[in-house]
Amino acid sequence: MKALRSTTARAVAAVIAAARKEAGLTQRDLASRLKRPHSVIGMIESNQRQVNMPEFIAIAEIIGADPADLFRRVLRQRGAR
């Protein structure tokens, strides 16, 4: 549970939420494309569930973002706190 409260975990959640919105997708849209229940995206974006690396890459690709660029956004946001 401690990892969910980390600055990095919060940055991952915030970046995924922002990128999804920038792509014009709802949580339900993203969940459907991931073939996951929509509650999973809600839990990720509200920092109640962590994302593993393969899932992070899949999310990035679905929203049309380069996974490396999205990861750099996480690092920048993490450092801004």
C-alpha positions in Angstrom: 0.0 0.0 0.0 2.9 2.3 0.7 3.9 2.4 -3.0 0.5 3.7 -3.9 1.1 6.8 -1.9 4.5 7.5 -3.5 5.1 10.6 -5.6 5.8 8.4 -8.6 2.6 6.4 -8.3 0.6 9.7 -8.1 2.5 11.0 -11.2 1.7 7.8 -13.2 -2.0 8.1 -12.3 -2.1 11.8 -13.2 -0.3 11.4 -16.5 -2.4 8.5 -17.6 -5.6 10.5 -16.8 -4.4 13.6 -18.6 -3.2 11.7 -21.7 -6.5 9.8 -21.9 -8.4 13.0 -21.8 -6.1 14.6 -24.4 -6.8 11.7 -26.6 -10.5 12.3 -26.3 -11.2 9.0 -24.6 -13.5 8.2 -21.7 -12.5 5.8 -19.0 -15.0 3.4 -20.5 -13.4 3.8 -24.0 -9.9 3.0 -22.7 -11.1 0.1 -20.6 -13.0 -1.4 -23.5 -9.9 -1.2 -25.7 -7.8 -2.8 -23.0 -10.6 -5.5 -22.6 -10.8 -4.6 -18.9 -13.7 -3.5 -16.7 -14.1 0.3 -16.7 -13.5 0.3 -12.9 -9.9 -0.7 -13.5 -9.2 2.6 -15.2 -11.0 4.5 -12.5 -8.9 2.8 -9.9 -5.7 3.5 -11.8 -6.5 7.2 -12.3 -7.6 7.6 -8.7 -4.3 6.0 -7.6 -6.0 3.0 -6.0 -4.3 0.5 -8.3 -0.8 0.5 -9.7 0.1 -0.1 -13.4 2.7 -2.6 -14.4 5.0 -1.9 -17.3 3.3 -4.0 -20.0 0.0 -2.4 -19.0 1.5 1.1 -19.1 2.8 0.4 -22.6 -0.6 -0.9 -23.8 -2.3 2.2 -22.3 0.1 4.5 -24.1 -0.3 2.8 -27.4 -4.1 2.7 -27.1 -4.3 6.5 -26.5 -1.9 7.1 -29.4 1.1 8.2 -27.3 4.7 7.0 -27.5 5.3 5.0 -24.3 8.7 6.6 -23.8 7.2 10.1 -24.1 4.5 9.2 -21.6 7.1 7.9 -19.2 9.1 11.1 -19.5 6.0 13.0 -18.6 5.7 10.8 -15.5 9.3 11.6 -14.6 8.8 15.3 -15.1 5.7 15.4 -13.1 7.3 13.4 -10.3 10.2 15.8 -10.2 7.8 18.8 -10.1 6.4 18.0 -6.7 
